[in-house]
Amino acid sequence: MSTHKHYLETALQAANAADEVSLAGFTNRVFTVSRKADSSEVTEIDRNTETAISSVLRSAFPDFGIYGEEHGISGPTNAEYLWVIDPIDGTTNFVRGVPVWGSLIALVHNDVPVLGVVSAPALGMRWWATAGEGAYFNGTRIYVSTVNELSAAHVSTTSNAGWEQVGGLPALQQLQVDALRSRGFGDFWQHMLVAQGAIDIAIDAIGLAPYDNAAVYPIVQEAGGTITDRFGNADWRANSMVSSNQLLHHLVIDRLPS
């Protein structure tokens, strides 16, 4: 058994634990919503889901660090390996009853994400990847598309105040017009759709955090895609994220404001 396989099995177990907590909360709709310092929404389901994930990971690998959205950093501060967790990516969807939300679990080794699990139980969908071992959707290996012209591409964009502040809204709008189809799938889902070849380009909001990005990076990369920030740098700690089937990446980055 490869080391990464052992890590993956544990991450999948943690995703199972997360699904039990989060899906029950989503289904019964009994939770309170509050605002964090950055005005983003949070529920006790977010916190309980992160606790469920962390418990599995910490039990299996007590020497690894953990960095979660809700509970911050715990474990050894100088650890070679760091688990990065977003317990519910898409909390606003969760709160409103939209099933597009999921738990993101990444393993970062020497500041490089080498494993990613994205579990979206309300959709019945799960994606995962480990470095050098390929990317998978519900157990089937996935690959990005081979579309090589924007006029034939399906694009997902997420316009927000962050893009407005950098003067990027016209560029996003023009991309939408020049593409064959434009949609706004949002959050993790758009990048997973790129990884499985269902769409060709995904441009996220500006204002992301590392836990929004870390699990997404290896899945897109192992599917054969390219994933960077809006400047074209592969940086999972950046506040922006653009994924593509690789063939269209430079074209997209060149159109975005620098």
QUIFENUR-V911624 format. One record per residue. N is the residue number from 0. RES is the residue in one small letter. SS is DSSP state (h for helix, s for strand, l for the rest). OMEGA is omega in degrees with one decimal (NA if undefined). D_FIRST is the distance of its C-alpha to the first C-alpha in Angstrom with 2 decimals. Layout:
N|RES|SS|OMEGA|D_FIRST + N|RES|SS|OMEGA|D_FIRST
This chain:
0|m|l|178.2|0.00 + 1|s|l|178.7|3.80 + 2|t|h|-179.6|6.50 + 3|h|h|179.9|8.32 + 4|k|h|177.6|6.38 + 5|h|h|177.5|7.05 + 6|y|h|-178.6|10.41 + 7|l|h|179.1|11.05 + 8|e|h|178.5|10.75 + 9|t|h|179.3|13.16 + 10|a|h|177.6|15.34 + 11|l|h|174.9|15.74 + 12|q|h|177.9|16.75 + 13|a|h|177.0|19.16 + 14|a|h|175.8|20.50 + 15|n|h|179.1|21.21 + 16|a|h|178.5|23.10 + 17|a|h|-177.9|24.94 + 18|d|h|-179.0|25.95 + 19|e|h|-177.9|27.55 + 20|v|h|-171.9|29.72 + 21|s|h|-177.0|30.61 + 22|l|h|176.3|31.35 + 23|a|h|178.8|33.52 + 24|g|h|179.6|35.44 + 25|f|h|-176.2|35.88 + 26|t|h|-175.7|37.10 + 27|n|h|173.7|39.55 + 28|r|l|179.2|40.84 + 29|v|l|177.0|41.70 + 30|f|l|176.8|40.99 + 31|t|l|-178.9|43.03 + 32|v|s|175.8|42.78 + 33|s|s|-179.4|43.62 + 34|r|s|175.2|43.67 + 35|k|l|-177.0|41.79 + 36|a|l|180.0|43.50 + 37|d|l|178.1|42.62 + 38|s|l|177.3|44.19 + 39|s|l|-178.0|40.95 + 40|e|s|174.9|40.57 + 41|v|s|176.5|38.36 + 42|t|s|175.7|38.16 + 43|e|h|176.9|36.99 + 44|i|h|175.1|34.31 + 45|d|h|-176.2|32.83 + 46|r|h|-179.2|32.82 + 47|n|h|178.1|31.54 + 48|t|h|177.5|28.69 + 49|e|h|177.5|27.63 + 50|t|h|179.3|27.91 + 51|a|h|178.7|25.66 + 52|i|h|-176.5|22.94 + 53|s|h|-179.4|23.39 + 54|s|h|178.5|23.33 + 55|v|h|-176.7|19.82 + 56|l|h|-177.7|18.53 + 57|r|h|179.4|20.64 + 58|s|h|-177.6|19.68 + 59|a|h|-174.4|15.93 + 60|f|l|-176.4|16.58 + 61|p|l|-179.0|20.16 + 62|d|l|179.9|20.18 + 63|f|l|172.9|19.73 + 64|g|s|176.6|22.91 + 65|i|s|176.5|23.90 + 66|y|s|-178.5|26.47 + 67|g|s|-178.6|27.84 + 68|e|l|-172.2|30.91 + 69|e|l|-174.2|32.69 + 70|h|l|174.2|31.85 + 71|g|s|-174.7|31.37 + 72|i|s|176.6|29.34 + 73|s|s|-178.4|28.04 + 74|g|l|-178.2|25.90 + 75|p|l|-177.5|25.91 + 76|t|l|-178.6|28.04 + 77|n|l|-175.3|26.55 + 78|a|l|177.0|22.85 + 79|e|l|179.7|20.63 + 80|y|s|179.9|18.80 + 81|l|s|170.8|20.98 + 82|w|s|178.9|20.47 + 83|v|s|-168.7|23.31 + 84|i|s|163.3|24.65 + 85|d|s|-171.7|27.47 + 86|p|s|174.7|27.84 + 87|i|s|173.5|30.27 + 88|d|s|-173.2|30.82 + 89|g|l|-178.0|34.09 + 90|t|h|179.0|35.83 + 91|t|h|175.0|39.17 + 92|n|h|179.2|38.01 + 93|f|h|-177.2|36.68 + 94|v|h|-176.8|40.06 + 95|r|h|-179.4|42.06 + 96|g|l|175.7|40.18 + 97|v|l|-171.9|38.55 + 98|p|l|-178.9|35.06 + 99|v|l|175.1|33.59 + 100|w|l|-177.7|31.66 + 101|g|s|175.7|28.06 + 102|s|s|-178.6|25.64 + 103|l|s|-179.6|23.93 + 104|i|s|179.0|20.88 + 105|a|s|169.6|19.68 + 106|l|s|-178.4|17.64 + 107|v|s|179.8|19.66 + 108|h|s|-177.6|18.65 + 109|n|l|176.0|21.82 + 110|d|l|175.6|23.78 + 111|v|s|176.6|21.69 + 112|p|s|-177.1|20.10 + 113|v|s|-179.2|16.49 + 114|l|s|175.5|15.68 + 115|g|s|172.3|18.24 + 116|v|s|175.9|18.82 + 117|v|s|-177.0|22.36 + 118|s|s|-178.5|23.41 + 119|a|s|-170.4|26.99 + 120|p|l|179.1|27.62 + 121|a|l|175.2|31.32 + 122|l|l|-174.3|30.56 + 123|g|l|-174.7|27.74 + 124|m|s|175.5|25.60 + 125|r|s|178.0|22.21 + 126|w|s|175.2|20.64 + 127|w|s|177.4|17.41 + 128|a|s|168.6|15.77 + 129|t|s|-174.6|13.42 + 130|a|l|177.1|14.67 + 131|g|l|-174.3|14.33 + 132|e|l|178.5|12.62 + 133|g|l|179.3|15.92 + 134|a|s|-173.4|17.83 + 135|y|s|173.9|18.25 + 136|f|s|-178.1|21.20 + 137|n|l|174.1|20.98 + 138|g|l|-179.8|18.02 + 139|t|s|-178.9|19.79 + 140|r|s|-176.6|19.14 + 141|i|s|179.7|22.13 + 142|y|l|176.5|24.23 + 143|v|l|-178.2|27.36 + 144|s|l|177.2|30.77 + 145|t|l|177.3|32.81 + 146|v|l|-175.8|36.07 + 147|n|l|176.1|37.78 + 148|e|l|-179.6|41.09 + 149|l|h|-178.0|41.87 + 150|s|h|177.7|44.55 + 151|a|h|-170.5|41.94 + 152|a|l|169.4|39.40 + 153|h|s|-171.6|38.54 + 154|v|s|171.8|38.48 + 155|s|s|179.7|37.74 + 156|t|s|177.9|39.52 + 157|t|l|177.8|39.99 + 158|s|l|176.0|43.39 + 159|n|l|-177.8|44.17 + 160|a|h|178.1|46.45 + 161|g|h|177.4|44.06 + 162|w|h|178.1|44.60 + 163|e|h|-177.2|48.30 + 164|q|h|-180.0|48.55 + 165|v|l|177.9|47.29 + 166|g|l|-173.4|49.46 + 167|g|l|-175.8|46.61 + 168|l|h|177.3|47.86 + 169|p|h|179.5|49.94 + 170|a|h|178.1|47.03 + 171|l|h|-179.8|44.81 + 172|q|h|-179.8|47.69 + 173|q|h|175.3|48.30 + 174|l|h|179.1|44.68 + 175|q|h|-179.0|45.04 + 176|v|h|-174.8|48.23 + 177|d|h|178.6|46.99 + 178|a|l|176.8|43.83 + 179|l|l|178.8|44.06 + 180|r|s|176.7|42.88 + 181|s|s|178.4|42.42 + 182|r|s|177.2|40.81 + 183|g|l|-176.1|39.72 + 184|f|l|171.0|36.45 + 185|g|l|172.3|35.73 + 186|d|h|-177.1|33.04 + 187|f|h|-167.4|29.34 + 188|w|h|-178.5|30.26 + 189|q|h|-179.5|32.04 + 190|h|h|175.9|29.11 + 191|m|h|176.7|26.74 + 192|l|h|172.9|29.45 + 193|v|h|-177.4|29.41 + 194|a|h|-177.8|25.65 + 195|q|l|173.4|26.11 + 196|g|l|-178.9|29.24 + 197|a|l|170.7|31.73 + 198|i|l|-169.0|33.68 + 199|d|l|-177.2|33.91 + 200|i|s|173.7|34.78 + 201|a|s|179.8|34.37 + 202|i|s|-175.0|36.41 + 203|d|l|175.8|35.86 + 204|a|l|168.0|38.44 + 205|i|l|-177.2|39.32 + 206|g|l|-179.4|38.62 + 207|l|l|175.4|34.87 + 208|a|l|-178.5|32.85 + 209|p|h|-178.3|29.44 + 210|y|h|172.2|27.82 + 211|d|h|-168.7|29.29 + 212|n|h|-163.8|27.55 + 213|a|h|-177.4|24.21 + 214|a|h|-177.2|22.05 + 215|v|h|-174.5|24.12 + 216|y|h|-176.6|23.61 + 217|p|h|-179.3|20.01 + 218|i|h|178.0|20.61 + 219|v|h|-177.8|23.81 + 220|q|h|-178.0|22.54 + 221|e|h|175.0|19.50 + 222|a|l|179.0|22.02 + 223|g|l|-178.3|24.14 + 224|g|l|175.6|26.66 + 225|t|s|179.0|28.35 + 226|i|s|-176.8|28.70 + 227|t|s|166.9|31.10 + 228|d|l|-174.8|33.89 + 229|r|l|178.1|37.36 + 230|f|l|-179.8|38.14 + 231|g|l|179.2|35.27 + 232|n|l|176.7|33.13 + 233|a|l|-174.0|29.40 + 234|d|l|-176.8|29.69 + 235|w|l|176.9|27.84 + 236|r|l|-177.2|30.40 + 237|a|l|-178.3|33.32 + 238|n|l|176.2|35.65 + 239|s|l|-177.4|35.44 + 240|m|l|177.3|32.88 + 241|v|s|177.1|33.41 + 242|s|s|-179.9|30.87 + 243|s|s|177.7|31.63 + 244|n|l|-179.6|30.52 + 245|q|l|-174.7|31.02 + 246|l|l|-175.6|34.09 + 247|l|l|-168.0|36.37 + 248|h|h|-177.5|35.11 + 249|h|h|177.8|37.71 + 250|l|h|-178.9|40.46 + 251|v|h|-178.6|39.63 + 252|i|h|-178.8|39.24 + 253|d|h|-179.0|42.51 + 254|r|h|-176.1|44.32 + 255|l|l|-179.2|43.28 + 256|p|l|-179.0|45.46 + 257|s|l|NA|44.41
